[in-house]
């Protein structure tokens, strides 16, 4: 479906409007302050035990796996950008409410609502970007948003760490208030963006009409290449969740390296993303998405094998080599992450037919819910069995994702209008 590009929304030298990028950075700073300390917050401020928090999030993620397409249809009917504004507008007072110690049932309910709103925000964000950018520009757009969020998360994590280091509930409450303020500012900025784009939005609204096809999970997965893309993304998401969940514990307990090593290895991940994601995505945006995903999967597998060799190397005559291998493995993993994340997101946007962006992104992003449910328990069992087993399975899952990506390259040639379709460069739906 071809539309004539317009320039009604003020843009920087890139695929996304300045206001949109400003909103993403503001949101990421607040999230970066709260996310690393969320578990600590609910334990200390809301007096919930770790089991209650974990079981609540598991149940919510299971429900989101089943109902992802329905959530996508809701976002599609309301409007991508409007949904993103509403989600942030609701999260702002919710996080203000977090500063009050709630009765346990209310605290659990607030936690569950927050998890659902987070999912709705990611679906709305993905669908909004899919509407704003097309072709290679969509990959650059997702890369730009990912870069901006990493910058914000790094800044927010540093500020949140200073507040949380006081070991008092007051510092944690300040973190929640700052996050609430970031949601409110994000909503206002996006509302201004929607106002600037009102005219093209009216012409290009993508809400499903009466003749629109059904958009359940099975219908989405039947789109050319979408099942293979979602399968590959799920494999890579499992790998990413495993790294974020178990790397610190593995390096300290399994490899018997110091805590400073684990901190340095994890910090390297964020630093490399901030330094290299923008330039690398720009260099590879015109290359085939399945091929780049396969390259990223191969890097994941190599990183997994590297991590598996860290404990044996620690027992050699040169323990420092284990530290070097851990850093090198994280660097290899991070470059795989830089390649995979914007490429797969952009491919999902390309495969989604007009009017089905939100349901498609919801099904595609169910990979994160699947990983959130499966990885903690399975990873813990593997780590208890053998530190090497954890990374051997990691490498095997990464290779499966690589194979699915290669198959996607042969199968993703859908009917005209499903891939490579032209979109209005600045249209924002109402």
Secondary structure, DSSP 8 states (H G I E B T S, - for coil): --------S-B-SSSSBHHHHHHHHHHHHHHHHHHTTHHHHHHHTS---HHHHHHHHHHHHHHHHHHHHHHHHHHHHH-HHHHHHHHHHHHHHHHHHTTS---HHHHHHHHHHHHHHHHHHHHHHHHHHHHH--THHHHHHHHHHHHHHHHHHHHHHHHHHHHHTT-SHHHHHHHHHHHHHHHHHHHHHHHHHHHHTHHHHHHH-----TT-----HHHHHTSTTHHHHHHHHHHHHHHHHHHHHHHHHIIIIIS---HHHHHHHHHHHHHHHHHHHHHHHHHHTTS-HHHHHHHHHHHHHHHHHHHHTHHHHHTSS-THHHHHHHHHHHHHHHHHHHHHHHHHHHHHHHHS-TT-HHHHHHHHTHHHHHHHHHHHHHHHHHHHH-HHHHHHHHHHHHHHHHHHHHHHHHH---SBTTBS----SS----
